[in-house]
Amino acid sequence: ARHAILSAKFPADLEAEILASCADDCDRGWYTLTARARNSGKSDVPAGLSITLYAEKDGDFDALLTEATVSSTPSGKTSEAVTFSVKTEDIKGADKLWVFVDDNGSGTGAIAECAEDNNSAVESKPFCE
Protein backbone atom coordinates (compact mmCIF):
# COMPACT_ATOMS: atom_id res chain seq x y z
CA ALA A 1 0.00 0.00 0.00
CA ARG A 2 2.87 2.36 0.76
CA HIS A 3 4.20 1.93 -2.79
CA ALA A 4 0.82 2.92 -4.23
CA ILE A 5 0.81 6.12 -2.15
CA LEU A 6 4.34 7.01 -3.23
CA SER A 7 3.45 6.26 -6.83
CA ALA A 8 0.51 8.64 -6.69
CA LYS A 9 2.52 11.36 -4.95
CA PHE A 10 5.70 10.87 -7.01
CA PRO A 11 4.55 9.38 -10.32
CA ALA A 12 6.61 8.03 -13.18
CA ASP A 13 7.30 10.18 -16.22
CA LEU A 14 7.79 8.12 -19.36
CA GLU A 15 9.36 9.38 -22.55
CA ALA A 16 9.96 7.63 -25.87
CA GLU A 17 13.41 7.62 -27.45
CA ILE A 18 14.31 6.52 -30.97
CA LEU A 19 17.83 5.15 -30.89
CA ALA A 20 18.33 4.13 -34.52
CA SER A 21 16.63 3.46 -37.82
CA CYS A 22 17.92 1.36 -40.66
CA ALA A 23 16.93 1.23 -44.31
CA ASP A 24 19.65 -1.32 -45.25
CA ASP A 25 17.06 -4.07 -45.78
CA CYS A 26 14.54 -1.99 -47.73
CA ASP A 27 15.49 -3.83 -50.91
CA ARG A 28 14.41 -7.03 -49.11
CA GLY A 29 11.15 -5.43 -47.96
CA TRP A 30 12.02 -4.48 -44.35
CA TYR A 31 12.67 -1.27 -42.41
CA THR A 32 13.89 -1.38 -38.81
CA LEU A 33 13.61 1.13 -36.01
CA THR A 34 15.04 0.75 -32.50
CA ALA A 35 13.46 2.54 -29.54
CA ARG A 36 13.22 2.47 -25.77
CA ALA A 37 11.41 4.11 -22.86
CA ARG A 38 13.03 6.54 -20.44
CA ASN A 39 11.57 7.05 -16.96
CA SER A 40 12.32 10.57 -15.70
CA GLY A 41 9.85 10.29 -12.83
CA LYS A 42 10.23 9.29 -9.20
CA SER A 43 8.47 5.90 -9.34
CA ASP A 44 9.59 2.66 -10.94
CA VAL A 45 7.43 1.24 -13.74
CA PRO A 46 6.77 -2.52 -13.54
CA ALA A 47 7.35 -5.01 -16.34
CA GLY A 48 4.78 -5.02 -19.12
CA LEU A 49 5.17 -1.42 -20.30
CA SER A 50 4.09 -1.21 -23.94
CA ILE A 51 5.98 0.50 -26.74
CA THR A 52 4.04 0.93 -29.97
CA LEU A 53 4.92 2.00 -33.51
CA TYR A 54 2.45 3.85 -35.73
CA ALA A 55 2.60 5.18 -39.29
CA GLU A 56 1.29 8.69 -39.97
CA LYS A 57 -0.07 9.30 -43.45
CA ASP A 58 -1.48 12.65 -44.51
CA GLY A 59 -1.73 13.82 -40.89
CA ASP A 60 -3.62 10.74 -39.66
CA PHE A 61 -2.31 7.83 -37.65
CA ASP A 62 -2.91 5.26 -40.35
CA ALA A 63 -2.24 2.07 -38.47
CA LEU A 64 -0.66 0.47 -35.48
CA LEU A 65 2.31 -1.26 -37.09
CA THR A 66 3.55 -3.26 -34.14
CA GLU A 67 3.77 -3.36 -30.35
CA ALA A 68 6.24 -4.73 -27.81
CA THR A 69 6.44 -4.91 -24.03
CA VAL A 70 9.53 -4.33 -21.94
CA SER A 71 10.78 -5.29 -18.50
CA SER A 72 10.63 -2.91 -15.55
CA THR A 73 11.83 0.65 -16.08
CA PRO A 74 13.25 2.06 -12.83
CA SER A 75 13.13 5.72 -11.92
CA GLY A 76 15.90 7.63 -13.68
CA LYS A 77 16.68 4.73 -16.03
CA THR A 78 15.73 3.42 -19.46
CA SER A 79 14.12 0.20 -20.59
CA GLU A 80 15.89 -2.26 -22.79
CA ALA A 81 15.90 -1.34 -26.47
CA VAL A 82 13.22 -2.80 -28.73
CA THR A 83 13.86 -3.24 -32.45
CA PHE A 84 10.79 -3.09 -34.66
CA SER A 85 11.01 -4.64 -38.14
CA VAL A 86 8.18 -3.52 -40.38
CA LYS A 87 7.33 -4.39 -43.94
CA THR A 88 8.14 -1.58 -46.33
CA GLU A 89 4.68 -1.95 -47.88
CA ASP A 90 3.19 -1.04 -44.47
CA ILE A 91 5.04 2.29 -44.36
CA LYS A 92 4.65 3.17 -48.05
CA GLY A 93 3.22 6.67 -48.27
CA ALA A 94 3.89 7.39 -44.58
CA ASP A 95 5.20 10.84 -43.70
CA LYS A 96 6.28 9.91 -40.18
CA LEU A 97 6.72 6.93 -37.90
CA TRP A 98 5.71 7.50 -34.28
CA VAL A 99 6.89 5.56 -31.25
CA PHE A 100 4.70 5.77 -28.15
CA VAL A 101 5.38 4.42 -24.67
CA ASP A 102 2.55 3.48 -22.33
CA ASP A 103 0.13 2.98 -25.22
CA ASN A 104 -1.97 -0.16 -25.53
CA GLY A 105 -2.46 0.21 -29.27
CA SER A 106 -5.53 2.41 -28.99
CA GLY A 107 -3.90 5.56 -27.61
CA THR A 108 -4.65 4.64 -23.99
CA GLY A 109 -2.01 4.34 -21.28
CA ALA A 110 -2.01 2.39 -18.03
CA ILE A 111 0.64 4.25 -16.00
CA ALA A 112 -0.14 7.41 -13.99
CA GLU A 113 2.48 9.97 -14.99
CA CYS A 114 3.68 13.50 -14.23
CA ALA A 115 3.23 14.42 -17.90
CA GLU A 116 1.29 12.46 -20.50
CA ASP A 117 2.26 14.69 -23.44
CA ASN A 118 5.87 13.50 -23.76
CA ASN A 119 5.28 9.81 -24.45
CA SER A 120 6.18 9.93 -28.13
CA ALA A 121 9.12 10.28 -30.48
CA VAL A 122 8.95 10.74 -34.24
CA GLU A 123 11.02 9.68 -37.23
CA SER A 124 10.33 11.62 -40.44
CA LYS A 125 10.65 10.33 -44.00
CA PRO A 126 12.40 9.32 -46.17
CA PHE A 127 12.27 5.70 -45.00
CA CYS A 128 12.81 3.44 -47.98
CA GLU A 129 12.99 5.67 -50.98
The 8 nearest C-alpha neighbors of each residue, nearest first, counted from 0:
[[1, 3, 2, 4, 5, 6, 7, 8],
 [0, 2, 4, 3, 5, 6, 7, 8],
 [1, 3, 5, 0, 4, 6, 7, 42],
 [4, 2, 6, 0, 1, 5, 7, 8],
 [5, 3, 1, 7, 6, 2, 8, 0],
 [6, 4, 8, 2, 7, 3, 9, 1],
 [5, 7, 10, 3, 9, 4, 8, 42],
 [6, 8, 4, 5, 10, 9, 3, 111],
 [7, 9, 5, 6, 10, 4, 3, 41],
 [10, 8, 6, 41, 5, 7, 42, 11],
 [11, 9, 6, 112, 42, 7, 113, 41],
 [10, 12, 40, 42, 112, 41, 113, 13],
 [13, 11, 40, 112, 39, 113, 38, 114],
 [14, 12, 38, 37, 118, 11, 39, 36],
 [13, 15, 118, 37, 117, 36, 38, 119],
 [16, 14, 36, 119, 118, 120, 100, 99],
 [15, 17, 35, 34, 120, 36, 18, 14],
 [18, 16, 34, 19, 33, 120, 35, 15],
 [17, 19, 34, 33, 16, 20, 35, 32],
 [20, 18, 33, 32, 17, 21, 34, 31],
 [21, 19, 32, 31, 33, 22, 18, 30],
 [20, 22, 31, 23, 30, 32, 19, 24],
 [21, 23, 25, 30, 24, 127, 126, 31],
 [24, 22, 21, 25, 26, 30, 29, 31],
 [25, 23, 27, 29, 26, 22, 30, 28],
 [26, 24, 28, 29, 27, 22, 30, 127],
 [25, 27, 24, 28, 29, 23, 127, 22],
 [28, 26, 24, 25, 29, 23, 87, 30],
 [27, 29, 25, 87, 26, 86, 24, 30],
 [30, 28, 86, 25, 87, 24, 85, 27],
 [31, 29, 22, 85, 25, 84, 87, 21],
 [32, 30, 84, 21, 83, 20, 85, 29],
 [31, 33, 20, 83, 82, 19, 21, 34],
 [34, 32, 82, 19, 18, 81, 17, 83],
 [35, 33, 17, 18, 81, 16, 80, 82],
 [34, 36, 80, 16, 78, 81, 15, 79],
 [37, 35, 15, 78, 77, 14, 16, 100],
 [36, 38, 77, 14, 13, 76, 39, 15],
 [37, 39, 13, 12, 74, 75, 40, 76],
 [40, 38, 75, 12, 74, 37, 13, 11],
 [41, 39, 11, 12, 38, 74, 42, 10],
 [40, 42, 9, 74, 11, 10, 43, 39],
 [43, 41, 11, 74, 10, 6, 40, 9],
 [42, 44, 73, 74, 72, 45, 11, 41],
 [43, 45, 72, 71, 73, 42, 46, 11],
 [46, 44, 71, 47, 43, 72, 70, 48],
 [47, 45, 71, 70, 48, 69, 44, 72],
 [46, 48, 68, 69, 70, 49, 45, 71],
 [49, 47, 68, 69, 46, 101, 50, 45],
 [50, 48, 68, 101, 67, 100, 102, 47],
 [49, 51, 100, 67, 99, 66, 68, 101],
 [52, 50, 66, 99, 98, 65, 49, 67],
 [51, 53, 98, 65, 64, 97, 63, 66],
 [52, 54, 63, 97, 64, 96, 62, 60],
 [53, 55, 96, 61, 62, 60, 93, 95],
 [56, 54, 60, 95, 59, 61, 93, 94],
 [55, 57, 93, 59, 58, 94, 61, 60],
 [56, 58, 59, 55, 94, 93, 60, 92],
 [59, 57, 56, 55, 60, 94, 61, 95],
 [60, 58, 55, 56, 61, 57, 54, 62],
 [59, 61, 55, 54, 62, 56, 53, 58],
 [62, 60, 55, 59, 54, 56, 63, 53],
 [63, 61, 53, 64, 54, 60, 55, 89],
 [62, 64, 53, 65, 52, 104, 54, 61],
 [65, 63, 53, 52, 62, 54, 85, 66],
 [64, 66, 52, 63, 51, 67, 83, 53],
 [65, 67, 51, 50, 52, 49, 68, 64],
 [68, 66, 50, 49, 51, 69, 65, 81],
 [69, 67, 49, 47, 48, 50, 66, 70],
 [68, 70, 48, 47, 46, 49, 78, 71],
 [69, 71, 46, 47, 72, 78, 45, 68],
 [70, 72, 46, 45, 44, 73, 69, 78],
 [71, 73, 44, 78, 77, 43, 76, 38],
 [74, 72, 43, 76, 44, 75, 71, 38],
 [73, 75, 43, 42, 41, 38, 76, 40],
 [74, 76, 39, 38, 73, 40, 77, 41],
 [77, 75, 73, 74, 38, 37, 72, 78],
 [78, 76, 37, 36, 72, 38, 79, 35],
 [79, 77, 72, 36, 35, 80, 37, 69],
 [78, 80, 35, 81, 77, 69, 70, 36],
 [79, 81, 35, 34, 78, 33, 82, 36],
 [82, 80, 34, 33, 35, 83, 79, 67],
 [83, 81, 33, 32, 34, 84, 80, 31],
 [82, 84, 32, 31, 33, 85, 81, 65],
 [85, 83, 31, 30, 29, 82, 32, 86],
 [86, 84, 30, 29, 87, 83, 31, 89],
 [85, 87, 29, 88, 89, 28, 30, 84],
 [86, 88, 28, 29, 89, 90, 30, 91],
 [87, 89, 91, 86, 90, 28, 85, 29],
 [90, 88, 87, 86, 91, 85, 64, 54],
 [91, 89, 93, 87, 88, 92, 54, 86],
 [92, 90, 88, 93, 89, 87, 127, 126],
 [91, 93, 90, 56, 94, 57, 89, 88],
 [94, 92, 56, 90, 55, 91, 95, 54],
 [93, 95, 124, 56, 55, 123, 92, 57],
 [96, 94, 123, 55, 122, 93, 124, 54],
 [95, 97, 54, 122, 53, 121, 55, 123],
 [98, 96, 121, 53, 52, 120, 54, 95],
 [97, 99, 52, 120, 119, 51, 121, 15],
 [100, 98, 119, 51, 118, 50, 15, 102],
 [99, 101, 50, 118, 102, 15, 49, 36],
 [100, 102, 108, 49, 48, 50, 109, 99],
 [103, 101, 108, 107, 106, 100, 104, 49],
 [102, 104, 105, 107, 108, 49, 106, 101],
 [105, 103, 102, 106, 63, 51, 107, 66],
 [104, 106, 107, 103, 102, 63, 108, 51],
 [105, 107, 102, 104, 103, 108, 101, 99],
 [108, 106, 102, 105, 103, 109, 104, 101],
 [107, 109, 102, 101, 110, 103, 106, 100],
 [108, 110, 101, 111, 107, 102, 103, 48],
 [109, 111, 108, 112, 101, 11, 44, 48],
 [112, 110, 10, 109, 11, 113, 7, 6],
 [111, 113, 11, 12, 10, 114, 110, 115],
 [112, 114, 12, 10, 11, 115, 40, 111],
 [115, 113, 112, 116, 12, 117, 13, 118],
 [114, 116, 117, 112, 118, 113, 12, 13],
 [117, 115, 114, 118, 119, 14, 113, 13],
 [118, 116, 14, 119, 115, 114, 13, 15],
 [119, 117, 14, 15, 100, 99, 116, 13],
 [120, 118, 99, 15, 98, 117, 14, 100],
 [119, 121, 98, 15, 97, 16, 17, 99],
 [120, 122, 97, 96, 98, 123, 95, 119],
 [121, 123, 96, 95, 97, 124, 120, 17],
 [124, 122, 95, 94, 121, 96, 125, 126],
 [125, 123, 126, 94, 95, 122, 93, 96],
 [124, 126, 128, 127, 123, 94, 95, 93],
 [127, 125, 124, 128, 22, 30, 123, 90],
 [128, 126, 25, 22, 125, 87, 30, 91],
 [127, 126, 125, 25, 124, 22, 91, 26]]
